[in-house]
Amino acid sequence: MLVMRQLCLLCAVTALAAGQGIISGVVIDSASGDPVKKAVVTLTLHATPRAWATLRTDGSGQFRFENLPAGNYDLRAVKQEIGTAIYGANHAGEVGDLIALGDGGRREGLKLRFIHAASISGHVVDSEGDPVTQAQVILLRPGRNLGERVVTNYRQAQTNDRGEYRIMNVDPGSYYLSTASRPVPTGHEILVGQYYGGAREWKDSTPVTLHGGEVLTGFDFHLISQPAVQLRGRITGLPPEPAPAPPPQQAEAGGRFQMRKGFANGGQGVGISLTALEAGAQWGRGAGANGPDQTFEMGDIPPGRYRIEATTDREGKKYTGSQIIDVQPGMGDVILTMAPGLDIIGQLHVEGQLPQPPPKFSVLLATGNTNGRRGNGVGPAEVGADGKFTLKDVPPGEWDLQVNPIPRGAFLKSAMLGEKDVRFAMMQIEAGSDAPIRIVVSMHTAKISGEVDPAGGDPKGAAIILAPTGKFHDLARFYYGVTADDQGKFRIFGVAPGKYKIFAVEKLAVATLRNPEAADQLNTLLEGGAQEIDLAEDASLELHPKLIPMERAREVLP
């Protein structure tokens, strides 16, 4: 298999002169210096198209690639769920170095420092101190949606028969740790999920920070049980039924449920779904409304926040209803009001010259993001050659407008619902509204180039981060980043006009720095703060940001 992979490497670059180059070395543990055996080593040739070869280290951690053509190579090794090594990197989150190989060149005795991935472990027990088996433990990563802080699932694990869990292969950073609700075997009580420390909401819990290779233990959960909630309610807002509704269909009873969408019964029944909004939650229910009062019931619901949705067809129109509810013992009936969907017309205009062939734009409405989870959406509606589109059967409520794709080198300049700016905010569709959506996509973006001011450091491979200030500071889409070349030179294209601060950070990976929290911390390391720039449409600037040493950056970053 090794020979075949290396032959494929040479076949993929037949346009280049075949050489007799050699790259060899050893993978060693960064902490102990011991060789790492059976690590998978990948050598990637940076050419067009790219090509690669793979092999495993032997019992002494050695590897050797032969018959290589000239070129620049990336070299890295990985051992699944244990760690990774990148040539030229000594710590997690660092970028590596390329290996320049001439015709017949030999780069031997290279060392790849193997960095163990971080892990976190603990126990899950119930109120009696007994282990909870097959409990889901979720590690959640903080992020942003429309500038709002949210968390999204990153890794998860399941407890064994002793209630133990371990989440491995974790990148350095700050996270939130939680368990999901689950039924007690009797079926009438629920072990209520929680975040580490006992909080029910992630915003009330303490984040867990892991550094490269760190092994954290003792992160235990003590779950309490609560009576399962019997949810009852009724539907309002529908015109009279022309005929009796068929019997309701209930979702299966039992432990963990997936969301049930819709409920087909000749177009007259009302399908109802209940979806948990807690990050990492696995719960959902489905049911149907019945009787002249359009009542519904769902049993054995864990306490928590949910989105309840209903849909049906009446008189040739689609009726829907949706709201967020807090399910708790002793709560009253849920009244869910339904209304006919609206046809929302729109116009998309492009400023500037689109790339060829031009992209096929579409517009989508997504339900609000709560703790990183999305519900159902409307669309996508295809945008015609004249820029017009129609979103059909849009339920009244709160929606997130999404335009796809935003071409490379473009930005979303404006989005208006009637007279309201909805470019980076949830938009409220009112019942009976006829307000149109007007969208402008602009190709008039800015570009910057420059060279890092080394200030005594090494600008090679520095991370260049462009961070927005003012009202766009919390919007992740306005963060730009590239890696400087071996001379510390860089270029960034397709930047949306606005005010920014620019940072140059020695050796660290760009992906770990493109967020508001990192920008705020880096700004404290520069006397007087980072250089601020104001980019106009079609602007072209040359900049020389001062290099932040890697060790100083590590002092303030996870």
Secondary structure, DSSP 8 states (H G I E B T S, - for coil): -HHHHHHHHHHHTTTS----EEEEEEEEETTT--B-TT-EEEEEE-SSS-EEEEEE--TTSEEEEEEE-SEEEEEEEEETTTEEEETT--STTB----EEE-TT-EEEEEEEEEEE-EEEEEEEE-TTS-B-TT-EEEEEEEEEETTEEEEEEEEEEE--TTSEEEEEEE-SEEEEEEE--EE-TTSSEEE---BTTS-SSGGGS--EEE-TT-EE----EE--EEE-EEEEEEEES----SS----------SS---------STT-SEEEEEEE-STT---EEEEEEBTTTTEEEEEEE-SEEEEEEEEEEETTEEEEEEEEEEE-TT---EEEE-EE-EEEEEEEEEES---SS----EEEEEE--BTTB---EEEEEE--TTSEEEEEEE-SEEEEEEEE---TT-EEEEEEETTEE-TTS-EEE-TT----EEEEEE---EEEEEE-B-TTS--TT-EEEEEE-GGGTT-GGG-EEEE--TTSEEEEEEE-SEEEEEEEESSB-GGGT-SHHHHHHHHTTSTT-SEEEEE-TT-EEEE--BEE-HHHHHHH--
